[in-house]
């Protein structure tokens, strides 16, 4: 039971960490192009 909860937590954490960069980049490219070019240079 405890192990399953840990796996569930890890899955949620991975999903969040995976979704945040995608969301921020899509927002950046849609709202302000200079931001996206800045990220590209890094």
C-alpha distance matrix in Angstrom:
0.0 3.8 5.4 5.2 6.4 8.8 10.1 10.7 12.5 14.4 15.4 16.7 18.5 20.1 21.2 22.7 24.5 25.7 27.0 28.8 31.4 32.1 32.6 34.8 36.9 37.5 38.5 40.7 42.5 43.0 44.2 46.1 47.1 48.1 44.4 43.4 46.3 45.4 42.0 43.7 46.0 43.3
3.8 0.0 3.8 5.5 5.1 6.3 8.8 9.9 10.6 12.4 14.3 15.4 16.5 18.4 20.0 21.1 22.5 24.2 25.7 27.0 29.6 30.7 31.3 33.1 35.3 36.3 37.1 39.0 41.0 41.8 42.7 44.4 45.4 46.1 42.5 41.5 44.4 43.2 39.8 41.7 43.8 40.9
5.4 3.8 0.0 3.8 5.4 5.1 6.3 8.6 9.8 10.6 12.3 14.3 15.3 16.4 18.3 20.0 21.0 22.3 24.2 25.8 28.0 29.1 30.0 31.9 33.8 34.8 36.0 37.8 39.6 40.5 41.7 43.2 44.0 44.7 41.1 39.9 42.6 41.6 38.0 39.6 41.8 38.9
5.2 5.5 3.8 0.0 3.8 5.4 5.1 6.2 8.6 9.8 10.5 12.4 14.2 15.2 16.4 18.4 19.9 20.8 22.4 24.3 26.7 27.3 28.1 30.4 32.3 32.9 34.1 36.3 37.9 38.6 39.9 41.7 42.5 43.5 40.0 38.6 41.5 40.8 37.2 38.8 41.2 38.6
6.4 5.1 5.4 3.8 0.0 3.8 5.4 5.0 6.1 8.6 9.8 10.6 12.2 14.1 15.2 16.4 18.2 19.7 20.9 22.5 25.2 26.0 26.4 28.5 30.7 31.5 32.3 34.4 36.3 36.9 38.0 39.8 40.8 41.8 38.1 37.1 40.1 39.2 35.8 37.7 40.0 37.3
8.8 6.3 5.1 5.4 3.8 0.0 3.8 5.4 5.0 6.1 8.5 9.9 10.4 12.1 14.1 15.2 16.3 18.0 19.7 21.0 23.4 24.7 25.4 27.1 29.2 30.3 31.3 33.1 35.0 36.0 37.0 38.4 39.3 40.0 36.3 35.3 38.1 37.0 33.5 35.4 37.5 34.7
10.1 8.8 6.3 5.1 5.4 3.8 0.0 3.8 5.4 5.0 6.1 8.6 9.8 10.4 12.1 14.1 15.2 16.1 18.0 19.9 22.0 22.8 23.9 26.0 27.7 28.6 30.0 31.8 33.4 34.4 35.8 37.3 37.9 38.8 35.3 33.9 36.7 35.9 32.3 33.8 36.1 33.5
10.7 9.9 8.6 6.2 5.0 5.4 3.8 0.0 3.8 5.5 5.1 6.2 8.6 9.9 10.5 12.3 14.3 15.2 16.4 18.3 20.9 21.5 22.1 24.3 26.3 26.9 28.0 30.2 31.9 32.5 33.8 35.6 36.5 37.6 34.1 32.9 35.9 35.2 31.8 33.4 36.0 33.5
12.5 10.6 9.8 8.6 6.1 5.0 5.4 3.8 0.0 3.8 5.4 5.2 6.1 8.5 9.8 10.5 12.2 14.0 15.2 16.5 19.2 20.3 20.7 22.5 24.8 25.7 26.5 28.5 30.5 31.2 32.2 33.8 34.9 35.7 32.0 31.1 34.1 33.1 29.8 31.8 34.1 31.5
14.4 12.4 10.6 9.8 8.6 6.1 5.0 5.5 3.8 0.0 3.8 5.5 5.0 6.0 8.5 9.8 10.4 11.9 14.0 15.4 17.4 18.7 19.8 21.4 23.3 24.5 25.7 27.3 29.1 30.3 31.4 32.7 33.4 34.1 30.5 29.3 32.1 31.1 27.6 29.3 31.6 28.9
15.4 14.3 12.3 10.5 9.8 8.5 6.1 5.1 5.4 3.8 0.0 3.8 5.5 5.1 6.1 8.6 9.9 10.3 12.0 14.2 16.4 16.9 18.0 20.2 21.8 22.6 24.1 26.0 27.5 28.4 29.9 31.5 32.1 33.2 29.7 28.2 31.1 30.6 27.0 28.5 31.1 28.8
16.7 15.4 14.3 12.4 10.6 9.9 8.6 6.2 5.2 5.5 3.8 0.0 3.8 5.5 5.0 6.1 8.6 9.7 10.4 12.1 15.0 15.6 15.9 18.1 20.3 20.9 21.8 24.0 25.8 26.4 27.6 29.4 30.4 31.5 28.0 26.9 30.0 29.4 26.1 27.9 30.6 28.3
18.5 16.5 15.3 14.2 12.2 10.4 9.8 8.6 6.1 5.0 5.5 3.8 0.0 3.8 5.4 5.1 6.1 8.4 9.8 10.6 13.1 14.6 15.2 16.7 18.9 20.2 21.0 22.7 24.7 25.8 26.7 28.0 29.0 29.7 26.0 25.1 28.0 27.0 23.7 25.8 28.1 25.5
20.1 18.4 16.4 15.2 14.1 12.1 10.4 9.9 8.5 6.0 5.1 5.5 3.8 0.0 3.8 5.4 5.1 5.9 8.4 10.1 11.7 12.8 14.3 16.0 17.4 18.8 20.2 21.7 23.3 24.7 26.0 27.2 27.6 28.5 24.9 23.5 26.3 25.6 22.0 23.6 26.1 23.7
21.2 20.0 18.3 16.4 15.2 14.1 12.1 10.5 9.8 8.5 6.1 5.0 5.4 3.8 0.0 3.8 5.6 5.0 6.0 8.6 10.8 10.9 11.9 14.3 15.9 16.5 18.0 20.0 21.4 22.3 23.9 25.5 26.1 27.4 24.0 22.5 25.6 25.3 21.8 23.4 26.3 24.3
22.7 21.1 20.0 18.4 16.4 15.2 14.1 12.3 10.5 9.8 8.6 6.1 5.1 5.4 3.8 0.0 3.8 5.4 5.1 6.0 9.1 10.1 10.2 12.1 14.4 15.3 16.1 18.0 20.0 20.8 21.8 23.4 24.4 25.4 21.9 20.9 24.1 23.5 20.3 22.4 25.1 23.0
24.5 22.5 21.0 19.9 18.2 16.3 15.2 14.3 12.2 10.4 9.9 8.6 6.1 5.1 5.6 3.8 0.0 3.8 5.6 5.5 7.2 9.2 10.3 11.3 13.1 14.9 15.9 17.1 19.0 20.5 21.5 22.5 23.1 23.7 20.1 19.0 21.9 21.0 17.6 19.7 22.1 19.8
25.7 24.2 22.3 20.8 19.7 18.0 16.1 15.2 14.0 11.9 10.3 9.7 8.4 5.9 5.0 5.4 3.8 0.0 3.8 5.8 6.4 7.0 9.1 10.8 11.7 13.1 14.9 16.3 17.5 19.1 20.6 21.7 22.0 23.0 19.7 17.9 20.8 20.5 17.0 18.4 21.3 19.4
27.0 25.7 24.2 22.4 20.9 19.7 18.0 16.4 15.2 14.0 12.0 10.4 9.8 8.4 6.0 5.1 5.6 3.8 0.0 3.8 5.8 5.3 6.0 8.6 10.1 10.6 12.1 14.1 15.5 16.4 18.0 19.6 20.2 21.7 18.4 16.9 20.2 20.2 17.0 18.7 21.8 20.3
28.8 27.0 25.8 24.3 22.5 21.0 19.9 18.3 16.5 15.4 14.2 12.1 10.6 10.1 8.6 6.0 5.5 5.8 3.8 0.0 3.8 5.5 5.1 6.1 8.6 10.0 10.5 12.0 14.2 15.3 16.1 17.4 18.4 19.4 15.9 15.0 18.4 17.8 14.8 17.2 19.9 18.2
31.4 29.6 28.0 26.7 25.2 23.4 22.0 20.9 19.2 17.4 16.4 15.0 13.1 11.7 10.8 9.1 7.2 6.4 5.8 3.8 0.0 3.8 5.5 5.1 6.0 8.5 9.8 10.3 12.1 14.0 15.1 15.7 16.0 16.8 13.4 12.0 15.1 14.6 11.4 13.5 16.3 14.7
32.1 30.7 29.1 27.3 26.0 24.7 22.8 21.5 20.3 18.7 16.9 15.6 14.6 12.8 10.9 10.1 9.2 7.0 5.3 5.5 3.8 0.0 3.8 5.6 5.3 6.2 8.6 9.9 10.7 12.2 14.1 15.3 15.4 17.0 14.0 12.0 15.3 15.7 12.7 14.0 17.4 16.5
32.6 31.3 30.0 28.1 26.4 25.4 23.9 22.1 20.7 19.8 18.0 15.9 15.2 14.3 11.9 10.2 10.3 9.1 6.0 5.1 5.5 3.8 0.0 3.8 5.6 5.3 6.1 8.5 10.1 10.6 12.0 13.8 14.8 16.7 13.6 12.4 16.1 16.5 14.0 15.9 19.1 18.4
34.8 33.1 31.9 30.4 28.5 27.1 26.0 24.3 22.5 21.4 20.2 18.1 16.7 16.0 14.3 12.1 11.3 10.8 8.6 6.1 5.1 5.6 3.8 0.0 3.8 5.5 5.1 5.9 8.5 9.8 10.2 11.3 12.5 13.7 10.3 9.8 13.4 13.3 11.0 13.6 16.4 15.6
36.9 35.3 33.8 32.3 30.7 29.2 27.7 26.3 24.8 23.3 21.8 20.3 18.9 17.4 15.9 14.4 13.1 11.7 10.1 8.6 6.0 5.3 5.6 3.8 0.0 3.8 5.4 5.0 6.0 8.4 9.8 10.2 10.2 11.7 8.8 7.0 10.6 11.2 8.8 10.6 13.8 13.6
37.5 36.3 34.8 32.9 31.5 30.3 28.6 26.9 25.7 24.5 22.6 20.9 20.2 18.8 16.5 15.3 14.9 13.1 10.6 10.0 8.5 6.2 5.3 5.5 3.8 0.0 3.8 5.5 5.2 6.1 8.5 10.1 10.4 13.0 10.8 8.9 12.5 13.9 12.0 13.2 16.7 17.0
38.5 37.1 36.0 34.1 32.3 31.3 30.0 28.0 26.5 25.7 24.1 21.8 21.0 20.2 18.0 16.1 15.9 14.9 12.1 10.5 9.8 8.6 6.1 5.1 5.4 3.8 0.0 3.8 5.6 5.1 5.9 8.1 9.8 12.1 9.8 9.4 13.1 14.0 12.8 14.8 17.8 18.0
40.7 39.0 37.8 36.3 34.4 33.1 31.8 30.2 28.5 27.3 26.0 24.0 22.7 21.7 20.0 18.0 17.1 16.3 14.1 12.0 10.3 9.9 8.5 5.9 5.0 5.5 3.8 0.0 3.8 5.4 5.2 5.5 6.8 8.5 6.0 5.9 9.6 10.3 9.6 11.8 14.4 14.9
42.5 41.0 39.6 37.9 36.3 35.0 33.4 31.9 30.5 29.1 27.5 25.8 24.7 23.3 21.4 20.0 19.0 17.5 15.5 14.2 12.1 10.7 10.1 8.5 6.0 5.2 5.6 3.8 0.0 3.8 5.7 5.7 5.3 8.3 7.2 5.5 8.7 10.7 10.2 11.1 14.1 15.4
43.0 41.8 40.5 38.6 36.9 36.0 34.4 32.5 31.2 30.3 28.4 26.4 25.8 24.7 22.3 20.8 20.5 19.1 16.4 15.3 14.0 12.2 10.6 9.8 8.4 6.1 5.1 5.4 3.8 0.0 3.8 6.1 7.1 10.5 9.9 9.1 12.1 14.1 13.8 14.9 17.8 19.1
44.2 42.7 41.7 39.9 38.0 37.0 35.8 33.8 32.2 31.4 29.9 27.6 26.7 26.0 23.9 21.8 21.5 20.6 18.0 16.1 15.1 14.1 12.0 10.2 9.8 8.5 5.9 5.2 5.7 3.8 0.0 3.8 6.8 9.4 8.8 9.5 12.4 13.6 14.1 15.8 18.1 19.3
46.1 44.4 43.2 41.7 39.8 38.4 37.3 35.6 33.8 32.7 31.5 29.4 28.0 27.2 25.5 23.4 22.5 21.7 19.6 17.4 15.7 15.3 13.8 11.3 10.2 10.1 8.1 5.5 5.7 6.1 3.8 0.0 3.8 5.7 5.8 7.3 9.4 10.6 11.8 13.4 15.2 16.7
47.1 45.4 44.0 42.5 40.8 39.3 37.9 36.5 34.9 33.4 32.1 30.4 29.0 27.6 26.1 24.4 23.1 22.0 20.2 18.4 16.0 15.4 14.8 12.5 10.2 10.4 9.8 6.8 5.3 7.1 6.8 3.8 0.0 3.9 5.4 5.3 6.5 8.7 10.1 10.8 12.7 14.8
48.1 46.1 44.7 43.5 41.8 40.0 38.8 37.6 35.7 34.1 33.2 31.5 29.7 28.5 27.4 25.4 23.7 23.0 21.7 19.4 16.8 17.0 16.7 13.7 11.7 13.0 12.1 8.5 8.3 10.5 9.4 5.7 3.9 0.0 3.8 5.5 5.2 6.2 8.8 9.8 10.7 12.7
44.4 42.5 41.1 40.0 38.1 36.3 35.3 34.1 32.0 30.5 29.7 28.0 26.0 24.9 24.0 21.9 20.1 19.7 18.4 15.9 13.4 14.0 13.6 10.3 8.8 10.8 9.8 6.0 7.2 9.9 8.8 5.8 5.4 3.8 0.0 3.8 5.5 5.1 6.4 8.7 10.1 11.1
43.4 41.5 39.9 38.6 37.1 35.3 33.9 32.9 31.1 29.3 28.2 26.9 25.1 23.5 22.5 20.9 19.0 17.9 16.9 15.0 12.0 12.0 12.4 9.8 7.0 8.9 9.4 5.9 5.5 9.1 9.5 7.3 5.3 5.5 3.8 0.0 3.8 5.3 5.1 6.3 8.8 10.2
46.3 44.4 42.6 41.5 40.1 38.1 36.7 35.9 34.1 32.1 31.1 30.0 28.0 26.3 25.6 24.1 21.9 20.8 20.2 18.4 15.1 15.3 16.1 13.4 10.6 12.5 13.1 9.6 8.7 12.1 12.4 9.4 6.5 5.2 5.5 3.8 0.0 3.8 5.4 4.8 6.3 8.8
45.4 43.2 41.6 40.8 39.2 37.0 35.9 35.2 33.1 31.1 30.6 29.4 27.0 25.6 25.3 23.5 21.0 20.5 20.2 17.8 14.6 15.7 16.5 13.3 11.2 13.9 14.0 10.3 10.7 14.1 13.6 10.6 8.7 6.2 5.1 5.3 3.8 0.0 3.8 5.4 5.2 6.6
42.0 39.8 38.0 37.2 35.8 33.5 32.3 31.8 29.8 27.6 27.0 26.1 23.7 22.0 21.8 20.3 17.6 17.0 17.0 14.8 11.4 12.7 14.0 11.0 8.8 12.0 12.8 9.6 10.2 13.8 14.1 11.8 10.1 8.8 6.4 5.1 5.4 3.8 0.0 3.8 5.4 5.3
43.7 41.7 39.6 38.8 37.7 35.4 33.8 33.4 31.8 29.3 28.5 27.9 25.8 23.6 23.4 22.4 19.7 18.4 18.7 17.2 13.5 14.0 15.9 13.6 10.6 13.2 14.8 11.8 11.1 14.9 15.8 13.4 10.8 9.8 8.7 6.3 4.8 5.4 3.8 0.0 3.8 5.5
46.0 43.8 41.8 41.2 40.0 37.5 36.1 36.0 34.1 31.6 31.1 30.6 28.1 26.1 26.3 25.1 22.1 21.3 21.8 19.9 16.3 17.4 19.1 16.4 13.8 16.7 17.8 14.4 14.1 17.8 18.1 15.2 12.7 10.7 10.1 8.8 6.3 5.2 5.4 3.8 0.0 3.8
43.3 40.9 38.9 38.6 37.3 34.7 33.5 33.5 31.5 28.9 28.8 28.3 25.5 23.7 24.3 23.0 19.8 19.4 20.3 18.2 14.7 16.5 18.4 15.6 13.6 17.0 18.0 14.9 15.4 19.1 19.3 16.7 14.8 12.7 11.1 10.2 8.8 6.6 5.3 5.5 3.8 0.0
